[in-house]
């Protein structure tokens, strides 16, 4: 009966009084049940990462699937319930936790729920940053929101930014053409500057990653360029912010989308009059639907 109760109530974490520490009071059987909730999710995230690296459009489809069945809501609620029940003692446990280099096997062998939950939260943000932000804003229990923000700022945000900067070193190795594009980072202030030389024009874009990213949105600024209107530069900035805010894109994805949209505009391709994107951020296709009014 105890096992069935844990299985049936493992997601009901937002009701009732504050519970005792799961780490200190859970039986080994209950820990195994909780671990069995996390492991399939980690495998799902790994599948999405690998598939998205080889084919456009995979991540948006998997994001929609997770949203349809509230998968990430349940996982994130469970993670922060585990953290919350240990406050404030759990804080010091993550100060030397290397999110980018920790292995799943070492966490499983350690058999610590808080470390496992931290790894799950980190991997979820890496793959679905926009979903995590929406969960935090709209679905995270109100009492848990400040704690989630503080935990992210203190232990996760720097690791996420480091991973984003690591991705920038992969430029030119993937499915994108990076010719004419240079990217510089200012790690101490969380800023990334991309410069693109196109024909006789030099275009720049600045991305500021705030402490608390990705719960807090990236600030996007485009540099002034002779011959380019302010409206066009704002449109390009909007494209980048849209990908980061709503399409679970990485900083590298956003910069390269910015470059590719510029390429299409220089080729004379018209942007979408609804979202101002030359390319669809999800599958990189050109706008295909015509306006019923003006056409």
C-alpha positions in Angstrom: 0.0 0.0 0.0 2.8 2.4 0.8 4.4 1.9 -2.7 1.0 2.4 -4.4 0.4 5.6 -2.4 3.8 7.0 -3.5 3.1 6.1 -7.1 -0.4 7.7 -7.0 0.6 10.8 -5.1 4.1 11.5 -6.5 2.7 14.3 -8.7 0.3 15.8 -6.1 2.9 18.1 -4.7 1.1 21.4 -4.7 -1.6 20.6 -2.2 -1.6 20.4 1.6 1.0 21.3 4.2 4.8 21.5 3.9 6.1 17.9 3.8 9.1 16.5 5.6 12.4 16.2 3.7 12.2 13.5 1.0 15.9 12.9 1.2 15.9 12.1 4.9 12.6 10.3 5.2 12.0 8.5 2.0 12.5 4.7 2.1 14.7 3.0 -0.5 11.6 1.8 -2.3 10.2 5.3 -2.5 13.5 6.6 -3.8 13.5 4.0 -6.5 10.0 5.0 -7.5 11.1 8.7 -7.7 14.2 7.7 -9.7 12.0 5.8 -12.1 10.1 9.0 -12.8 13.4 10.9 -13.7 15.2 8.3 -15.7 12.8 8.0 -18.7 12.6 11.8 -18.8 16.4 12.1 -19.1 16.4 9.5 -21.9 13.7 11.5 -23.7 15.8 14.7 -23.4 18.9 12.8 -24.7 16.8 11.6 -27.7 15.6 15.1 -28.5 19.1 16.5 -28.3 20.5 13.9 -30.7 17.6 14.0 -33.1 17.6 17.8 -33.2 21.3 17.9 -34.1 20.6 16.0 -37.3 17.2 17.2 -38.4 15.3 20.5 -38.3 11.9 20.6 -36.6 12.4 17.8 -34.1 12.6 20.0 -31.0 9.4 21.9 -31.7 7.5 18.6 -32.2 8.8 17.2 -29.0 8.1 20.4 -27.1 4.5 20.3 -28.3 4.3 16.7 -27.2 5.6 17.5 -23.7 3.2 20.4 -23.4 0.2 18.4 -24.5 0.7 15.8 -21.8 2.2 18.2 -19.2 5.3 16.1 -18.9 7.7 18.8 -18.0 5.2 20.4 -15.6 5.2 17.2 -13.5 9.0 16.7 -13.7 9.7 20.3 -12.7 7.2 20.3 -9.9 8.8 17.2 -8.5 12.3 18.6 -8.7 11.5 21.7 -6.8 9.4 19.8 -4.3 12.5 17.8 -3.5 14.7 21.0 -3.2 12.1 22.9 -1.2 11.6 20.2 1.5 15.4 20.5 2.2 15.7 24.2 2.4 17.9 25.7 3.7 20.3 22.7 4.2 20.3 21.7 0.5 21.8 25.0 -0.7 25.4 24.2 0.2 25.2 20.8 -1.4 25.2 22.3 -4.9 28.0 24.8 -4.6 30.6 22.4 -6.1 28.1 20.5 -8.3 29.6 20.6 -11.8 26.4 20.4 -13.9 28.2 20.3 -17.3 30.5 17.5 -16.4 28.6 15.4 -13.9 27.7 11.9 -15.2 24.3 10.3 -14.8 25.9 7.1 -13.5 27.7 8.9 -10.7 24.4 10.6 -9.6 22.5 7.3 -9.6 25.2 5.6 -7.7 25.3 8.4 -5.2 21.6 7.8 -4.6 20.9 11.4 -3.5 17.5 12.6 -4.6 18.5 16.3 -4.5 21.5 15.8 -6.8 19.4 13.7 -9.2 16.7 16.4 -9.2 19.3 19.1 -9.8 20.7 17.2 -12.8 17.2 16.7 -14.2 16.4 20.4 -13.9 19.7 21.4 -15.6 19.2 18.9 -18.5 15.6 20.1 -18.9 16.7 23.7 -19.2 19.4 22.8 -21.7 16.9 21.2 -24.1 13.7 23.1 -23.4 14.6 26.5 -21.9 11.4 28.2 -23.2 9.2 25.5 -21.7 10.9 25.9 -18.3 10.4 29.7 -18.5 6.7 29.3 -19.2 6.4 26.8 -16.4 8.0 29.1 -14.0 5.9 32.1 -15.0 2.5 30.5 -15.4 2.5 27.1 -13.7 5.0 27.1 -10.9 3.3 27.3 -7.5 3.4 30.9 -6.3 5.2 30.0 -3.0 7.8 28.1 -5.0 8.6 30.8 -7.6 11.1 32.8 -5.6 12.9 29.7 -4.5 13.1 28.4 -8.1 14.5 31.7 -9.2 17.0 31.9 -6.5 18.1 28.3 -7.0 18.5 28.9 -10.8 20.5 32.1 -10.2 22.8 30.6 -7.6 23.5 27.2 -9.1 22.2 26.7 -12.6 22.4 29.9 -14.6 26.2 30.1 -14.8 26.4 26.5 -15.9 23.7 27.1 -18.6 25.6 30.2 -19.8 28.9 28.2 -19.9 27.2 25.6 -22.0 25.8 28.2 -24.4 29.3 29.7 -24.8 30.7 26.2 -25.4 28.1 25.7 -28.2 29.5 28.9 -29.9 32.8 27.1 -30.3 31.0 24.6 -32.6 30.2 27.2 -35.2 30.9 26.0 -38.7 30.8 22.3 -37.6 27.0 21.8 -37.9 24.4 22.2 -40.6 24.8 26.0 -40.8 27.0 28.0 -43.2 29.0 30.3 -40.9 31.0 32.1 -43.6 31.6 35.7 -42.8 30.3 35.3 -39.2 32.5 35.9 -36.1 31.3 35.6 -32.5 33.0 37.0 -29.4 31.9 36.5 -25.8 32.4 38.5 -22.6 31.9 35.8 -20.0 32.4 38.1 -17.0 29.3 40.2 -18.0 27.3 37.5 -19.9 27.4 39.2 -23.3 27.8 37.8 -26.7 28.6 39.9 -29.8 28.1 38.5 -33.3 29.5 40.3 -36.3 28.5 39.4 -39.9 30.2 40.7 -43.0 27.8 40.6 -45.9 28.9 42.1 -49.2 30.1 45.6 -48.2 28.0 45.7 -45.0 29.1 44.8 -41.5 26.2 43.9 -39.2 26.4 43.3 -35.5 24.1 41.9 -32.8 24.5 41.9 -29.0 22.9 39.4 -26.7 23.0 40.0 -23.0 22.4 36.8 -20.9 21.0 37.9 -17.5 21.7 36.2 -14.2 18.8 33.9 -13.9 18.8 33.0 -17.6 16.8 31.3 -19.0 14.0 32.2 -16.5 14.9 35.8 -17.4 14.8 36.6 -21.1 17.8 37.6 -23.2 18.2 41.2 -24.1 18.9 41.7 -27.8 20.4 44.8 -29.4 21.4 45.3 -33.1 24.1 47.7 -34.0 23.5 50.7 -36.2 24.4 50.3 -39.9 24.4 52.9 -42.6 21.7 52.2 -45.2 19.7 49.9 -42.9 16.5 51.3 -41.4 15.7 51.1 -37.7 12.6 49.0 -38.5 14.7 46.4 -40.3 17.1 46.1 -37.4 14.3 45.8 -34.9 12.8 43.1 -37.0 16.0 41.1 -37.0 16.2 41.5 -33.2 12.6 40.4 -32.8 13.4 37.2 -34.8 16.3 36.3 -32.4 14.2 37.1 -29.3 11.3 35.0 -30.7 13.5 31.9 -31.2 15.0 32.2 -27.7 11.7 33.0 -25.9 9.3 30.6 -27.6 11.1 28.0 -29.7 13.6 26.5 -27.2 16.5 27.7 -29.3 20.1 28.0 -28.1 22.0 31.3 -28.4 24.0 29.8 -31.3 20.7 28.8 -33.0 19.4 32.4 -32.6 22.6 34.0 -34.0 22.7 31.7 -37.0 19.0 32.2 -37.7 19.7 36.0 -37.6 22.5 35.5 -40.2 20.4 33.3 -42.4 17.5 35.7 -42.3 19.9 38.5 -43.4 21.1 36.3 -46.3 17.5 35.8 -47.5 16.7 39.5 -47.2 19.8 40.3 -49.3 18.5 37.8 -51.8 15.3 39.7 -52.0 13.1 37.3 -50.0 10.1 39.0 -48.4 9.6 38.4 -44.6 6.4 37.2 -43.1 4.1 40.2 -42.4 2.8 38.5 -39.3 6.0 37.7 -37.3 8.5 39.5 -39.5 10.6 36.4 -39.9 12.1 35.6 -43.4 12.5 32.0 -42.2 10.3 29.9 -39.9 12.3 29.4 -36.7 10.9 25.9 -36.3 11.8 24.3 -39.7 13.8 27.0 -41.5 11.2 27.2 -44.4 10.2 30.4 -46.2 6.7 31.8 -45.6 4.3 29.7 -47.7 0.8 31.1 -46.8 -0.5 34.2 -48.5 -2.7 36.9 -46.8 -6.3 36.5 -47.8 -6.9 40.2 -47.7 -4.0 41.6 -49.7 -3.6 38.6 -52.1 
